Amino acid sequence: MEKVMVFKESFSGTGKKSEKPFTMIELHDPSTLENAKFFLRQDQVIDTSKMKFKDEVIATFEMGIQNGTPRMELASLNLV
């Protein structure tokens, strides 16, 4: 599934409890006016270095399973 969204930020850090590295990407949905945060899988890389706050992007989503629960995952992100 693809959707045009607005890029807000990308953040990398280390989990407080797990002490494992993580990457989070926050997007804004202009049709619903909601913000959504997507945590990337450890083996997943999405380059956001050329994206700025408020850039329109095409977000591609896929279904994944985390801890036995299905969830929507961010698969790729491209500038419009």
Residue, then its C-alpha position, 0 to 999 in steps of 0.5 A: m500500500e502506498k500513501v502520500m504523507v508528510f515527513k516530520e523526523s527521523f530519530s535513532g537511539t538506544g532503548k532504555k531497558s533493552e539497550k538495543p539500537f532503534t530507528m523511528i520515523e515520524l510521518h504526518d497524514p494530511s488527510t486525517l491530520e494524524n501523526a504516526k511513528f514507525f519503528l524500523r526492524q533492526d535489519q531495515v534501513i530507510d535513508t532519510s538524510k535528504m528529507k527535511f521537515k514538511d517534505e511530501v513523501i510516498a510511504t509504502f507500507e506492508m504487513g508484518i508480525q512483531n511478538g506474534t501480533p500483526r502490524m503495519e510496517l513502513a517498507s520504504l520512503n521516497l520524496v515526491 
